[in-house]
Amino acid sequence: MHLLFLCTGNSCRSQMAEGWARALGDDSLAVCSAGIEAHGKNPRAIAVMQEAGVDISDQESTQLDDGMLDWADLVVTVCGHADEHCPVLPPGTRKEHWPLDDPAKATGGEDAIMNVFRASRDDIRRRVEDLLERLDCRRKETI
């Protein structure tokens, strides 16, 4: 199974989803993420994933290309912008949409912002776990 998470800038939500899928998926799963644009990785996303025991610091912020679409069996859009701007998928490629709020738009003090990132991280984990169960490619032991 080739799984592609697609977001606007490939900096937060899709990065966290990729990290969870890598950590929780079995050997039958190949996963990557991309953005309609590439905005670089968000340090807060890296920090909250590290708190949960998942290191996403080596993942790349990449822009979507046709090769990624040809590679993917399933594309999961994790924001409305990516869903609306997702190119036409090759025949046989499925798409699923997760309407996730952007934690990078959180306001307030640092503690409040980090709590929004943690809530997003935990929501994404639950969604990835559910997806991997449905795809039958979840590791039996989890972190």
Backbone as CSV, one residue per row, in Angstrom:
resi,resn,N_x,N_y,N_z,CA_x,CA_y,CA_z,C_x,C_y,C_z
1,MET,0.847,-1.182,0.000,0.000,0.000,0.000,0.886,1.237,0.000
2,HIS,0.671,2.110,-0.943,1.380,3.386,-1.038,0.425,4.499,-0.627
3,LEU,0.764,5.178,0.458,-0.110,6.168,1.082,0.541,7.537,1.020
4,LEU,-0.190,8.518,0.488,0.300,9.890,0.361,-0.619,10.820,1.132
5,PHE,-0.047,11.577,2.084,-0.788,12.609,2.799,-0.507,13.942,2.120
6,LEU,-1.569,14.664,1.788,-1.439,15.911,1.033,-2.041,17.066,1.822
7,CYS,-1.271,18.157,1.917,-1.671,19.348,2.659,-1.340,20.576,1.815
8,THR,-1.625,21.742,2.353,-1.309,22.974,1.630,0.202,23.158,1.488
9,GLY,0.922,23.148,2.619,2.341,23.474,2.589,3.273,22.382,3.063
10,ASN,2.729,21.206,3.427,3.538,20.081,3.906,4.460,20.499,5.052
11,SER,3.878,21.246,6.020,4.691,21.698,7.154,4.214,21.166,8.496
12,CYS,2.908,20.882,8.659,2.388,20.447,9.964,1.571,19.166,9.866
13,ARG,0.329,19.310,9.421,-0.625,18.199,9.477,-0.166,16.990,8.669
14,SER,0.238,17.206,7.434,0.674,16.075,6.607,1.973,15.480,7.130
15,GLN,2.828,16.304,7.709,4.067,15.805,8.308,3.763,14.907,9.505
16,MET,2.833,15.352,10.362,2.469,14.537,11.518,1.799,13.233,11.076
17,ALA,0.929,13.312,10.073,0.265,12.109,9.575,1.284,11.121,9.008
18,GLU,2.248,11.631,8.256,3.303,10.758,7.726,4.072,10.103,8.867
19,GLY,4.421,10.883,9.876,5.164,10.342,11.009,4.398,9.250,11.727
20,TRP,3.096,9.491,11.981,2.289,8.468,12.644,2.164,7.224,11.782
21,ALA,1.943,7.401,10.484,1.795,6.226,9.608,3.087,5.411,9.572
22,ARG,4.227,6.081,9.543,5.508,5.363,9.571,5.679,4.609,10.892
23,ALA,5.283,5.254,11.995,5.468,4.649,13.312,4.479,3.514,13.574
24,LEU,3.277,3.629,13.046,2.212,2.682,13.377,1.927,1.663,12.280
25,GLY,2.421,1.915,11.068,2.148,1.016,9.956,3.093,-0.171,9.917
26,ASP,2.633,-1.238,9.285,3.472,-2.431,9.168,4.326,-2.357,7.900
27,ASP,5.033,-3.441,7.614,5.977,-3.453,6.494,5.304,-3.413,5.128
28,SER,3.987,-3.613,5.074,3.288,-3.564,3.794,2.955,-2.132,3.381
29,LEU,3.262,-1.154,4.238,2.903,0.237,4.002,4.119,1.063,3.622
30,ALA,3.981,1.811,2.542,4.962,2.839,2.171,4.223,4.170,2.260
31,VAL,4.847,5.167,2.855,4.143,6.419,3.111,5.019,7.621,2.805
32,CYS,4.391,8.679,2.316,5.076,9.956,2.151,4.039,11.065,2.292
33,SER,4.513,12.284,2.334,3.622,13.430,2.386,4.144,14.496,1.445
34,ALA,3.239,15.386,1.062,3.599,16.472,0.159,2.611,17.608,0.357
35,GLY,2.944,18.735,-0.233,2.062,19.883,-0.186,1.771,20.390,-1.586
36,ILE,0.682,21.098,-1.715,0.415,21.796,-2.968,1.584,22.746,-3.214
37,GLU,2.132,23.274,-2.121,3.372,24.052,-2.111,4.247,23.442,-1.016
38,ALA,5.517,23.807,-0.958,6.395,23.354,0.123,6.767,24.568,0.972
39,HIS,6.337,24.556,2.246,6.578,25.689,3.137,7.665,25.426,4.171
40,GLY,8.294,24.254,4.148,9.259,23.911,5.182,8.549,23.313,6.379
41,LYS,9.294,22.673,7.238,8.705,21.982,8.391,8.501,22.948,9.550
42,ASN,7.403,22.763,10.259,7.092,23.600,11.401,7.774,23.017,12.643
43,PRO,8.606,23.808,13.329,9.324,23.292,14.502,8.399,22.844,15.634
44,ARG,7.231,23.438,15.752,6.296,23.008,16.797,5.743,21.619,16.487
45,ALA,5.489,21.337,15.217,5.021,19.993,14.835,6.090,18.957,15.172
46,ILE,7.331,19.278,14.880,8.439,18.376,15.200,8.503,18.153,16.715
47,ALA,8.352,19.235,17.489,8.465,19.149,18.953,7.356,18.297,19.563
48,VAL,6.103,18.490,19.127,5.022,17.715,19.759,5.058,16.252,19.336
49,MET,5.525,15.984,18.134,5.679,14.583,17.729,6.791,13.935,18.541
50,GLN,7.871,14.665,18.781,8.969,14.148,19.603,8.478,13.827,21.008
51,GLU,7.606,14.673,21.558,7.017,14.406,22.880,6.290,13.059,22.894
52,ALA,5.699,12.688,21.760,4.943,11.430,21.653,5.828,10.260,21.236
53,GLY,7.125,10.509,21.095,8.055,9.433,20.757,8.233,9.170,19.277
54,VAL,7.825,10.123,18.428,7.957,9.967,16.977,8.822,11.099,16.445
55,ASP,9.944,10.741,15.828,10.874,11.727,15.291,10.561,11.980,13.818
56,ILE,10.086,13.190,13.509,9.804,13.549,12.115,10.813,14.573,11.585
57,SER,11.872,14.791,12.336,12.821,15.842,11.960,13.554,15.564,10.652
58,ASP,13.663,14.310,10.246,14.352,13.987,8.990,13.424,13.944,7.779
59,GLN,12.124,14.080,8.000,11.191,14.111,6.880,11.393,15.407,6.101
60,GLU,11.126,15.359,4.811,11.287,16.525,3.953,9.951,17.214,3.712
61,SER,9.978,18.520,3.564,8.808,19.273,3.118,8.911,19.345,1.597
62,THR,8.019,18.649,0.921,8.117,18.532,-0.533,6.845,19.016,-1.208
63,GLN,7.011,19.444,-2.446,5.873,19.860,-3.255,5.396,18.679,-4.081
64,LEU,4.085,18.545,-4.160,3.471,17.465,-4.908,3.921,17.477,-6.362
65,ASP,4.195,16.283,-6.901,4.480,16.163,-8.326,3.730,14.964,-8.900
66,ASP,3.691,14.872,-10.202,2.940,13.800,-10.870,3.443,12.416,-10.480
67,GLY,4.744,12.281,-10.250,5.296,10.989,-9.866,4.724,10.484,-8.552
68,MET,4.501,11.401,-7.610,3.903,11.017,-6.325,2.476,10.524,-6.530
69,LEU,1.744,11.195,-7.397,0.364,10.780,-7.661,0.329,9.422,-8.344
70,ASP,1.262,9.193,-9.272,1.338,7.887,-9.944,1.703,6.785,-8.961
71,TRP,2.533,7.107,-7.962,3.010,6.149,-6.962,1.909,5.756,-5.990
72,ALA,1.034,6.710,-5.628,0.083,6.522,-4.527,-1.084,5.609,-4.905
73,ASP,-1.442,4.735,-3.955,-2.688,3.969,-4.045,-3.829,4.751,-3.395
74,LEU,-3.481,5.522,-2.357,-4.464,6.315,-1.630,-3.853,7.670,-1.303
75,VAL,-4.600,8.729,-1.607,-4.213,10.094,-1.259,-5.172,10.570,-0.183
76,VAL,-4.604,11.015,0.949,-5.414,11.564,2.028,-5.134,13.060,2.094
77,THR,-6.143,13.862,1.757,-6.005,15.311,1.891,-6.362,15.671,3.327
78,VAL,-5.528,16.502,3.944,-5.711,16.801,5.366,-6.135,18.246,5.616
79,CYS,-6.537,18.940,4.554,-7.073,20.289,4.698,-7.936,20.604,3.485
80,GLY,-8.828,21.566,3.646,-9.740,21.927,2.571,-9.038,22.438,1.330
81,HIS,-7.997,23.237,1.514,-7.270,23.781,0.366,-6.664,22.664,-0.480
82,ALA,-6.051,21.698,0.170,-5.457,20.575,-0.568,-6.544,19.747,-1.243
83,ASP,-7.679,19.570,-0.571,-8.778,18.813,-1.151,-9.292,19.511,-2.411
84,GLU,-9.452,20.832,-2.323,-9.968,21.603,-3.451,-8.973,21.687,-4.603
85,HIS,-7.672,21.683,-4.295,-6.647,21.868,-5.322,-5.911,20.581,-5.693
86,CYS,-6.388,19.463,-5.194,-5.762,18.186,-5.535,-5.941,17.938,-7.027
87,PRO,-4.865,17.638,-7.733,-4.987,17.349,-9.158,-5.832,16.095,-9.393
88,VAL,-6.252,15.917,-10.617,-6.986,14.711,-10.984,-6.072,13.517,-10.731
89,LEU,-6.614,12.531,-10.046,-5.816,11.356,-9.677,-5.823,10.327,-10.800
90,PRO,-4.743,9.558,-10.912,-4.697,8.491,-11.912,-5.809,7.469,-11.654
91,PRO,-6.230,6.766,-12.688,-7.248,5.730,-12.504,-6.797,4.722,-11.438
92,GLY,-7.721,4.369,-10.563,-7.433,3.389,-9.527,-6.895,3.978,-8.244
93,THR,-6.483,5.246,-8.253,-5.999,5.895,-7.037,-7.196,6.439,-6.273
94,ARG,-7.288,6.052,-5.017,-8.395,6.498,-4.180,-8.009,7.762,-3.424
95,LYS,-9.039,8.493,-2.988,-8.812,9.708,-2.206,-9.751,9.715,-1.007
96,GLU,-9.207,10.168,0.106,-9.981,10.349,1.341,-9.656,11.741,1.854
97,HIS,-10.648,12.415,2.436,-10.432,13.772,2.942,-10.641,13.836,4.449
98,TRP,-9.668,14.444,5.135,-9.765,14.723,6.561,-9.758,16.246,6.735
99,PRO,-10.857,16.855,7.158,-10.912,18.313,7.308,-10.277,18.770,8.631
100,LEU,-8.960,18.842,8.653,-8.235,19.190,9.879,-7.954,20.689,9.947
101,ASP,-8.149,21.270,11.124,-7.771,22.664,11.338,-6.251,22.780,11.354
102,ASP,-5.762,23.930,10.934,-4.324,24.163,10.860,-3.798,24.648,12.213
103,PRO,-2.996,23.840,12.914,-2.474,24.289,14.209,-1.543,25.490,14.075
104,ALA,-0.957,25.696,12.910,-0.055,26.831,12.717,-0.798,28.168,12.788
105,LYS,-2.118,28.133,12.731,-2.910,29.361,12.828,-3.342,29.656,14.265
106,ALA,-2.894,28.826,15.210,-3.248,29.040,16.619,-2.664,30.362,17.103
107,THR,-3.403,30.994,18.003,-2.949,32.265,18.560,-2.887,32.163,20.081
108,GLY,-2.261,33.156,20.674,-2.128,33.190,22.129,-0.679,32.991,22.522
109,GLY,-0.503,32.682,23.794,0.842,32.438,24.306,1.377,31.099,23.827
110,GLU,2.654,30.895,24.082,3.314,29.664,23.609,2.653,28.409,24.158
111,ASP,2.260,28.418,25.433,1.598,27.240,26.012,0.290,26.936,25.290
112,ALA,-0.502,27.966,25.018,-1.776,27.773,24.333,-1.556,27.239,22.915
113,ILE,-0.575,27.789,22.227,-0.280,27.346,20.863,0.189,25.892,20.869
114,MET,1.074,25.554,21.793,1.564,24.170,21.860,0.431,23.203,22.204
115,ASN,-0.523,23.624,23.007,-1.670,22.760,23.312,-2.518,22.505,22.073
116,VAL,-2.635,23.489,21.198,-3.350,23.292,19.928,-2.590,22.278,19.071
117,PHE,-1.271,22.389,19.025,-0.460,21.425,18.269,-0.599,20.019,18.845
118,ARG,-0.622,19.900,20.172,-0.785,18.582,20.795,-2.151,17.981,20.474
119,ALA,-3.194,18.803,20.518,-4.537,18.306,20.195,-4.586,17.850,18.736
120,SER,-3.956,18.593,17.852,-3.899,18.209,16.439,-3.143,16.899,16.275
121,ARG,-2.001,16.780,16.942,-1.203,15.551,16.904,-2.025,14.345,17.339
122,ASP,-2.766,14.497,18.430,-3.537,13.378,18.959,-4.708,13.023,18.048
123,ASP,-5.358,14.024,17.462,-6.443,13.784,16.508,-5.903,13.044,15.282
124,ILE,-4.769,13.494,14.780,-4.171,12.854,13.605,-3.786,11.413,13.929
125,ARG,-3.252,11.175,15.117,-2.920,9.798,15.483,-4.158,8.907,15.427
126,ARG,-5.258,9.370,16.013,-6.497,8.573,16.008,-6.960,8.289,14.581
127,ARG,-6.880,9.285,13.731,-7.305,9.112,12.342,-6.386,8.136,11.601
128,VAL,-5.081,8.246,11.826,-4.133,7.331,11.179,-4.358,5.909,11.678
129,GLU,-4.554,5.742,12.983,-4.823,4.405,13.517,-6.062,3.795,12.866
130,ASP,-7.120,4.576,12.744,-8.345,4.095,12.105,-8.091,3.725,10.644
131,LEU,-7.379,4.581,9.932,-7.073,4.316,8.527,-6.266,3.029,8.372
132,LEU,-5.246,2.859,9.189,-4.402,1.669,9.079,-5.184,0.403,9.419
133,GLU,-6.121,0.511,10.357,-6.997,-0.633,10.655,-7.817,-0.992,9.412
134,ARG,-8.401,0.022,8.777,-9.229,-0.223,7.591,-8.416,-0.780,6.438
135,LEU,-7.166,-0.345,6.329,-6.289,-0.822,5.254,-5.611,-2.140,5.607
136,ASP,-5.774,-2.580,6.840,-5.145,-3.799,7.348,-3.628,-3.743,7.204
137,CYS,-3.064,-2.618,7.618,-1.597,-2.505,7.584,-1.085,-1.794,8.839
138,ARG,-1.703,-2.121,9.963,-1.267,-1.549,11.240,-0.399,-2.568,11.972
139,ARG,0.691,-2.068,12.545,1.537,-2.925,13.374,0.730,-3.466,14.535
140,LYS,1.069,-4.654,14.937,0.366,-5.266,16.081,0.782,-4.611,17.392
141,GLU,2.063,-4.234,17.502,2.519,-3.526,18.692,2.625,-2.051,18.321
142,THR,2.215,-1.187,19.209,2.237,0.237,18.910,2.991,1.005,19.986
143,ILE,3.335,2.226,19.637,4.039,3.088,20.589,3.038,3.809,21.467
